Amino acid sequence: MREDVLKRLADQASSDRTFLSHLRRDPGAALVAHGYALTEEEFATVLDLRRRTAALGDGMVAALLANGLRNRAGSPPGRPGSPGASGARPARPRPPGRGPRRGP
């Protein structure tokens, strides 16, 4: 899978609401109209994302795509924190630059 192509596609979808709306209504036609030639695997990824975000509005999908692009451009994901005192639940990862969790 070509990550650069999917990143370019996500970038366009997050910044161009007309394209995003067309992509969500008719992915095949939208991709051809905008010059994308995806592999079967890449197209399946687009269809899966379309299926998983079907209940969301275009604005929310655009925001999710933009946020995902920002996160991928940054540093690699952090490691999960250690379990809490009880150890009953998995620990939540801390935002970058934050120290260990204190208190309950």
C-alpha positions in Angstrom: 0.0 0.0 0.0 1.3 3.5 -0.9 1.1 5.5 2.2 2.0 8.7 0.4 -1.0 8.3 -1.9 -3.4 7.7 1.0 -1.9 10.6 2.9 -2.5 12.9 -0.1 -6.0 11.6 -0.4 -6.7 12.2 3.3 -5.2 15.6 3.1 -7.4 16.6 0.2 -10.5 15.1 1.8 -9.8 17.0 5.0 -9.4 20.3 3.3 -11.9 20.1 0.4 -15.5 19.5 1.6 -16.8 19.2 -2.0 -14.3 16.4 -2.7 -15.0 14.7 0.6 -18.8 14.8 0.0 -18.3 13.3 -3.5 -15.9 10.7 -2.1 -18.4 9.6 0.5 -21.3 9.4 -2.0 -19.5 7.7 -4.9 -15.8 6.8 -4.0 -15.0 5.3 -7.4 -16.2 8.3 -9.4 -14.7 10.9 -7.0 -11.3 9.2 -7.2 -11.3 9.0 -11.0 -12.5 12.6 -11.3 -9.6 13.8 -9.1 -6.9 11.7 -10.8 -6.4 9.0 -8.2 -5.5 5.5 -9.4 -5.7 3.3 -6.3 -4.7 -0.3 -6.0 -7.4 -2.8 -4.9 -6.0 -2.7 -1.3 -6.0 1.1 -1.2 -9.5 1.3 -2.6 -10.6 -1.3 0.0 -9.1 0.9 2.7 -11.1 3.9 1.4 -14.3 1.8 1.4 -13.6 0.5 4.9 -13.2 4.1 6.2 -16.3 5.1 4.4 -18.2 2.3 6.1 -16.8 3.0 9.5 -17.7 6.7 9.3 -21.1 6.4 7.6 -22.9 7.8 10.7 -20.7 10.9 10.9 -21.2 14.1 9.1 -18.6 15.4 6.6 -17.3 18.0 9.0 -16.5 15.3 11.7 -14.9 13.1 9.1 -12.8 16.0 7.8 -11.7 16.8 11.4 -10.8 13.2 12.1 -8.7 13.0 8.9 -7.0 16.2 9.6 -6.2 15.1 13.2 -4.9 11.8 12.0 -2.6 13.5 9.5 -1.2 15.7 12.3 -0.7 12.8 14.5 1.2 10.8 11.8 3.4 13.7 11.0 4.6 14.0 14.6 6.7 11.6 16.7 5.9 7.9 16.9 3.2 6.9 19.3 4.1 6.8 23.0 4.4 3.7 25.0 1.5 2.9 27.3 1.9 3.8 31.0 2.3 1.3 33.8 -0.9 -0.1 35.4 -2.4 1.8 38.2 -2.1 0.8 41.9 -4.9 -1.7 41.7 -3.8 -3.1 38.3 -7.5 -3.8 37.6 -7.6 -1.7 34.4 -5.1 -1.2 31.6 -3.2 2.1 31.9 -4.0 5.0 29.6 -1.1 6.4 27.6 0.0 9.9 28.8 0.2 12.8 26.4 3.7 13.5 25.3 5.8 15.6 27.7 3.6 14.7 30.7 5.0 13.0 33.8 3.5 10.0 35.5 -0.1 10.1 36.6 -0.6 11.1 40.3 -3.5 10.4 42.6 -6.6 8.3 41.9 
